[in-house]
Amino acid sequence: MAETTRETVIRCEGVWKIFGDMPRDALDAVLTQRMSKEEIRDRYDCIVGVRDASFSVARGEIFCIMGLSGSGKSTLIRHINRLIEPTAGSILIEGEDVNALSARDLRRLRAEKIGMVFQNMALMPHRTVLENVGFSQEVRGHDLRERNSNALRAIEAVDLKGWENKYPDELSGGMQQRVGLARAIAADPTILLMDEPFSALDPLIRRQLQEKFMTLSAEMKKTTLFITHDLDEAIRIGDRIAIMKDGILVQIGTPEEIVTNPADDYVAEFVAGISKLDLVSAGKIMEPIDAFLQRRGNSDIADWPEAHPGQSLDDLLNLSISTQHPVVVKIDGNPIGIVTKNTLLRGIKGEFSPRTNLPG
C-alpha cells in the first residue's frame, strides 16, 4: 500500500513510554547519555516499554504490529486511545491531539471513533449476546431500539444471526470471539484496535476468523491496528507490518518488503521460514524488458505467456510449467519486464535484486 495516496487517520511521532517513578529522568538519560534499556533499569528502576516510535496508518489500512512477548507492541497500541499516557511524543487521530484531550473529549473519542478487541473478550455471563454487543451503546445512553438495531446488524455481520438470545457459556470460543468483534463494530467506529484477538483459538477457527475479519474490514473500510506475535497472521491480513523488538520499531513495510528485504538479522530470523510463493510478486523478481531484449536481441515475445506485476510466484510457476518461453510482465498491455525460469527459481530461493523493482 502506498501510504501517501490515502488520508492518514493515525499518526504517532516520537512516542516514548518509560514505566517507573522517574520516567523523565530516565528519558533524559537515554537521550543525553545514550543509556541502554538495561542501564536505565539498573540506575533508575525504570522500564523502557516503547522507544521513539513513529508511524502512520492510512484510512482503511490494516497495520499489523508484531513482535515477541515483551517487545512493547501491546503497550504501544494502548497509547492510541490513551489507556496509557506517553512519557513523550504525540498521537494524532484524524489530526486531533489525543494527549491534549480533556477527560470528556477522551471519552467521546473512545466511544465514537475507536473500538477495541482483545484476546480475552470479558463477555458478561449474565447478559445475552445481544445485550453484550449493545452494552457500550447502553453506557452512552442510546435508547433500547437503537442499540438493539445496531447490535443485530453487527451480530449478522459476524455470522451469529440466530444466536442473539444465547448466553456466552452456550457459545464456543470462536463464537465468543465473534461476539467481541461484533461489540467493537456495533457503534461503527472509525478505528479498530485489535490486541491478539485470535491467538487463543484453534488453528482452523483462527483462520476462519481471520478471513471473516478481512472481509468485514474491506466492506466497512475500517482503519485497524492489529497486534500479533504470529508473522504468518501478520502477512496474511496486514497491508503493512511493523516489527517490534525491545520497544523499538525495527522495520515497517509491506509483507513482501519485510520478507524480501529484512532490515537486520532479527527480522531475517523472523521471515526465514515464510513461503514466498504466494507473497512475492512478479514485479519484485522480473528483469526490465529493455535489459532483457538488449541481451537476447529482438526476440518475438508476442506468443509468450503474460502476467501482471502483482501476480505471485505460484501463478508464475503455473504459467511456466506449460511453456519453454519466459513470462512477459505487462501493465495495461505494455511489456515492462521478463521472468525467465532461472529468475523464477532464484525468486523461490529468496534471491532478489534491486534492479528488478518496479519503477517509482
C-alpha positions as CSV (number, residue, x, y, z in Angstrom):
1,M,0.0,0.0,0.0
2,A,1.3,3.4,-0.9
3,E,0.6,5.3,2.4
4,T,0.8,8.7,0.7
5,T,-2.2,8.0,-1.6
6,R,-4.7,7.9,1.3
7,E,-5.7,10.1,4.1
8,T,-3.8,9.5,7.4
9,V,-6.1,8.5,10.3
10,I,-3.5,7.7,12.9
11,R,-0.1,9.3,13.3
12,C,2.4,8.7,16.1
13,E,5.5,10.8,16.3
14,G,8.4,10.0,18.7
15,V,6.4,8.1,21.2
16,W,8.2,7.0,24.3
17,K,6.8,5.1,27.3
18,I,9.0,4.6,30.4
19,F,7.5,2.8,33.4
20,G,8.7,3.7,36.9
21,D,8.8,6.6,39.4
22,M,11.4,8.6,37.4
23,P,10.4,8.4,33.8
24,R,11.5,11.9,32.8
25,D,15.0,11.5,34.4
26,A,15.3,8.1,32.7
27,L,14.3,9.6,29.3
28,D,16.8,12.4,29.7
29,A,19.5,9.8,30.4
30,V,18.6,7.8,27.3
31,L,18.7,10.9,25.1
32,T,21.8,12.6,26.5
33,Q,23.9,9.7,27.7
34,R,22.6,7.0,25.3
35,M,21.9,4.6,28.1
36,S,20.7,1.2,27.2
37,K,17.5,-0.4,28.4
38,E,19.4,-2.4,31.0
39,E,21.3,0.6,32.3
40,I,18.0,2.5,32.7
41,R,16.6,-0.4,34.6
42,D,19.6,-0.7,36.9
43,R,20.1,3.1,37.6
44,Y,16.5,4.4,37.6
45,D,14.5,1.3,38.3
46,C,12.5,2.1,35.2
47,I,11.5,0.0,32.2
48,V,11.6,1.4,28.7
49,G,8.4,0.0,27.1
50,V,8.3,2.0,23.9
51,R,11.3,3.8,22.4
52,D,10.8,6.7,20.0
53,A,8.1,5.0,17.9
54,S,6.9,6.9,14.8
55,F,4.4,5.6,12.2
56,S,1.1,6.5,10.5
57,V,-1.9,4.5,9.4
58,A,-4.0,5.4,6.3
59,R,-7.7,5.2,6.2
60,G,-8.9,1.7,5.6
61,E,-5.5,0.2,6.2
62,I,-4.8,-2.9,8.3
63,F,-1.5,-2.1,10.1
64,C,0.0,-5.0,11.9
65,I,2.4,-4.6,14.8
66,M,4.2,-7.8,15.6
67,G,6.9,-9.0,17.9
68,L,7.7,-11.4,20.7
69,S,6.2,-11.2,24.2
70,G,7.6,-8.2,25.9
71,S,8.5,-6.3,22.7
72,G,6.2,-3.4,23.6
73,K,3.5,-3.9,20.9
74,S,0.5,-4.0,23.4
75,T,1.9,-1.1,25.2
76,L,2.2,0.9,22.0
77,I,-1.4,0.2,20.9
78,R,-2.8,1.4,24.2
79,H,-1.4,4.8,23.5
80,I,-3.8,5.3,20.6
81,N,-6.9,5.7,22.9
82,R,-4.8,6.9,25.8
83,L,-5.3,3.9,28.1
84,I,-1.6,4.6,28.7
85,E,-0.1,8.1,28.9
86,P,3.1,8.5,26.9
87,T,6.2,9.8,28.5
88,A,7.0,11.8,25.4
89,G,5.7,12.1,21.8
90,S,2.4,12.8,20.1
91,I,-0.5,10.7,19.0
92,L,-2.9,12.2,16.4
93,I,-6.3,10.8,15.5
94,E,-7.6,12.4,12.3
95,G,-5.4,15.4,13.2
96,E,-6.7,15.6,16.8
97,D,-4.0,15.5,19.5
98,V,-5.1,12.7,21.8
99,N,-2.7,13.8,24.6
100,A,-4.4,17.2,24.7
101,L,-7.9,16.0,25.1
102,S,-10.0,16.7,28.2
103,A,-11.5,13.7,30.1
104,R,-14.8,14.4,28.4
105,D,-13.4,14.6,24.9
106,L,-11.3,11.5,25.5
107,R,-14.5,9.6,26.5
108,R,-16.1,10.9,23.3
109,L,-13.1,9.7,21.2
110,R,-13.2,6.2,22.8
111,A,-17.0,5.9,22.5
112,E,-17.4,7.3,18.9
113,K,-14.2,6.6,17.0
114,I,-12.4,3.6,18.5
115,G,-13.5,0.0,19.0
116,M,-11.2,-2.5,20.8
117,V,-11.0,-6.3,20.5
118,F,-8.8,-8.2,23.0
119,Q,-7.7,-11.8,23.3
120,N,-10.0,-12.1,26.4
121,M,-13.4,-10.8,25.4
122,A,-14.6,-10.4,29.0
123,L,-18.2,-11.0,28.0
124,M,-20.7,-10.5,30.8
125,P,-22.0,-14.0,31.6
126,H,-25.4,-12.8,32.8
127,R,-26.2,-11.0,29.6
128,T,-27.2,-12.4,26.2
129,V,-25.2,-12.0,23.0
130,L,-27.5,-9.1,22.0
131,E,-27.0,-7.4,25.4
132,N,-23.3,-7.9,25.3
133,V,-22.9,-6.4,21.8
134,G,-25.1,-3.4,22.7
135,F,-23.6,-2.7,26.1
136,S,-21.2,0.1,25.0
137,Q,-24.1,1.9,23.4
138,E,-26.2,1.4,26.5
139,V,-23.5,3.1,28.6
140,R,-23.6,6.0,26.2
141,G,-27.3,6.4,26.7
142,H,-28.6,5.1,23.4
143,D,-32.2,4.0,23.6
144,L,-33.1,0.3,23.5
145,R,-34.4,0.3,20.0
146,E,-31.4,2.0,18.5
147,R,-28.8,-0.1,20.3
148,N,-30.6,-3.4,19.5
149,S,-30.8,-2.4,15.9
150,N,-27.1,-1.6,15.8
151,A,-26.3,-4.8,17.8
152,L,-28.3,-7.0,15.5
153,R,-26.7,-5.6,12.4
154,A,-23.2,-6.3,13.9
155,I,-24.3,-9.8,15.0
156,E,-25.4,-10.6,11.5
157,A,-22.1,-9.2,10.1
158,V,-20.1,-11.8,12.1
159,D,-22.4,-14.6,11.1
160,L,-24.1,-15.1,14.5
161,K,-27.7,-14.4,13.4
162,G,-30.0,-16.6,15.4
163,W,-27.6,-16.7,18.5
164,E,-28.5,-13.2,19.8
165,N,-30.6,-14.6,22.7
166,K,-27.9,-17.1,23.8
167,Y,-25.6,-16.6,26.7
168,P,-21.8,-16.6,26.5
169,D,-21.4,-20.0,28.2
170,E,-23.6,-21.5,25.4
171,L,-21.0,-20.4,22.7
172,S,-17.8,-21.9,21.5
173,G,-14.5,-19.9,22.0
174,G,-14.6,-18.9,18.3
175,M,-18.2,-17.7,18.6
176,Q,-17.4,-15.7,21.8
177,Q,-14.6,-14.0,19.9
178,R,-17.1,-13.1,17.2
179,V,-19.3,-11.5,19.8
180,G,-16.3,-9.4,20.9
181,L,-15.8,-8.3,17.3
182,A,-19.5,-7.5,16.9
183,R,-19.4,-5.4,20.1
184,A,-16.4,-3.4,18.7
185,I,-18.1,-2.7,15.3
186,A,-21.7,-2.2,16.6
187,A,-21.2,1.6,17.0
188,D,-19.5,1.9,13.6
189,P,-16.1,3.2,14.9
190,T,-13.5,4.7,12.6
191,I,-10.7,2.7,14.2
192,L,-10.4,-0.8,15.4
193,L,-7.6,-1.7,17.9
194,M,-7.1,-5.5,18.0
195,D,-4.7,-7.0,20.5
196,E,-4.0,-10.6,19.6
197,P,-7.8,-11.3,19.2
198,F,-7.4,-14.8,17.7
199,S,-4.3,-16.1,19.3
200,A,-6.0,-18.4,21.8
201,L,-8.1,-20.2,19.2
202,D,-7.6,-23.5,17.4
203,P,-5.8,-23.1,14.0
204,L,-8.9,-23.8,11.9
205,I,-11.2,-21.4,13.8
206,R,-8.4,-18.8,13.9
207,R,-8.1,-18.9,10.1
208,Q,-11.9,-18.7,9.7
209,L,-12.0,-15.6,11.9
210,Q,-9.1,-14.0,10.1
211,E,-11.0,-14.4,6.8
212,K,-14.2,-13.0,8.4
213,F,-12.2,-10.1,9.8
214,M,-10.6,-9.3,6.5
215,T,-13.9,-9.4,4.7
216,L,-15.5,-7.1,7.3
217,S,-12.6,-4.7,7.2
218,A,-12.8,-4.4,3.4
219,E,-16.6,-4.0,3.4
220,M,-16.7,-1.5,6.3
221,K,-13.4,0.3,5.4
222,K,-12.1,0.2,9.0
223,T,-8.7,1.5,9.9
224,T,-7.1,-1.2,12.0
225,L,-4.1,-1.6,14.3
226,F,-3.7,-5.3,14.7
227,I,-1.3,-6.7,17.3
228,T,0.1,-10.2,16.9
229,H,3.1,-12.3,17.7
230,D,2.5,-14.5,14.6
231,L,4.2,-13.4,11.4
232,D,2.0,-15.8,9.3
233,E,-1.0,-14.0,10.6
234,A,0.5,-10.5,10.1
235,I,1.4,-11.4,6.5
236,R,-2.0,-12.9,5.8
237,I,-4.0,-9.9,7.0
238,G,-1.8,-6.9,7.0
239,D,-1.4,-4.2,4.4
240,R,1.8,-3.2,6.2
241,I,3.7,-4.7,9.1
242,A,5.8,-3.1,11.8
243,I,8.2,-5.5,13.5
244,M,9.0,-4.5,17.1
245,K,11.8,-5.5,19.4
246,D,12.7,-4.2,22.9
247,G,10.3,-1.3,22.4
248,I,11.8,-0.3,19.1
249,L,10.0,-0.4,15.7
250,V,12.8,-2.2,13.8
251,Q,11.2,-2.2,10.3
252,I,7.9,-1.1,8.7
253,G,6.9,-2.3,5.3
254,T,4.5,-4.4,3.2
255,P,4.6,-8.1,3.7
256,E,6.6,-8.5,0.5
257,E,9.1,-5.9,1.6
258,I,9.5,-7.4,5.0
259,V,10.1,-10.9,3.6
260,T,12.3,-10.0,0.7
261,N,14.3,-7.2,2.2
262,P,14.6,-7.7,6.0
263,A,16.2,-4.7,7.8
264,D,18.5,-6.7,10.0
265,D,19.3,-10.2,11.3
266,Y,16.5,-10.1,13.8
267,V,13.9,-9.6,11.1
268,A,15.6,-12.1,8.8
269,E,15.2,-14.7,11.5
270,F,11.5,-14.0,11.7
271,V,11.0,-14.4,7.9
272,A,13.4,-17.3,7.3
273,G,10.6,-19.9,7.3
274,I,8.0,-18.0,5.4
275,S,6.9,-19.4,2.0
276,K,7.4,-16.8,-0.8
277,L,5.2,-18.5,-3.4
278,D,2.0,-16.5,-2.5
279,L,3.8,-13.5,-1.2
280,V,6.4,-12.4,-3.7
281,S,5.2,-10.8,-6.9
282,A,6.3,-10.8,-10.5
283,G,7.2,-7.1,-10.2
284,K,9.7,-8.0,-7.5
285,I,11.8,-10.5,-9.4
286,M,11.4,-9.5,-13.1
287,E,14.2,-8.3,-15.3
288,P,13.4,-5.0,-17.0
289,I,12.3,-5.6,-20.6
290,D,14.9,-3.3,-22.2
291,A,17.8,-5.1,-20.4
292,F,16.5,-8.5,-21.5
293,L,16.0,-7.5,-25.2
294,Q,19.4,-5.9,-25.3
295,R,21.0,-9.1,-24.0
296,R,18.9,-11.5,-26.0
297,G,18.3,-9.5,-29.2
298,N,14.9,-8.5,-30.5
299,S,13.1,-11.7,-29.5
300,D,9.5,-12.2,-30.7
301,I,7.6,-12.1,-27.4
302,A,4.1,-11.9,-28.9
303,D,3.2,-15.5,-28.1
304,W,4.9,-15.7,-24.7
305,P,2.7,-16.1,-21.6
306,E,1.7,-12.9,-19.8
307,A,1.4,-11.8,-16.2
308,H,0.8,-8.5,-14.4
309,P,3.3,-7.2,-11.8
310,G,1.2,-8.2,-8.8
311,Q,0.9,-11.9,-9.7
312,S,2.6,-14.3,-7.3
313,L,5.4,-16.8,-7.7
314,D,2.8,-19.5,-7.6
315,D,1.0,-18.0,-10.5
316,L,4.3,-17.7,-12.4
317,L,5.1,-21.3,-11.7
318,N,1.8,-22.4,-13.2
319,L,2.4,-20.3,-16.3
320,S,6.0,-21.5,-16.7
321,I,5.1,-25.2,-16.5
322,S,3.2,-25.2,-19.8
323,T,5.8,-23.4,-21.9
324,Q,9.5,-23.1,-22.7
325,H,9.3,-19.3,-23.0
326,P,9.8,-16.8,-20.3
327,V,6.8,-14.9,-18.9
328,V,6.2,-11.3,-20.1
329,V,5.1,-8.9,-17.3
330,K,2.8,-6.2,-18.6
331,I,1.0,-3.1,-17.3
332,D,-2.0,-2.0,-19.4
333,G,-0.8,-4.2,-22.3
334,N,2.7,-2.8,-22.3
335,P,5.6,-5.1,-21.6
336,I,7.7,-3.9,-18.7
337,G,9.7,-7.0,-17.6
338,I,10.6,-10.6,-18.2
339,V,10.6,-13.5,-15.8
340,T,12.8,-16.4,-17.0
341,K,12.8,-19.8,-15.4
342,N,16.2,-19.1,-13.8
343,T,14.8,-15.8,-12.4
344,L,11.8,-17.6,-11.1
345,L,14.0,-20.3,-9.4
346,R,16.1,-17.6,-7.8
347,G,12.9,-15.9,-6.5
348,I,11.7,-19.1,-5.0
349,K,15.0,-19.4,-3.2
350,G,14.6,-15.8,-1.9
351,E,17.3,-14.2,-4.1
352,F,16.1,-10.8,-5.2
353,S,17.9,-7.9,-6.9
354,P,17.1,-4.2,-6.6
355,R,17.2,-3.9,-10.4
356,T,14.0,-5.9,-10.6
357,N,11.8,-3.5,-8.7
358,L,9.1,-1.6,-10.5
359,P,9.9,2.0,-11.4
360,G,8.8,4.5,-8.8
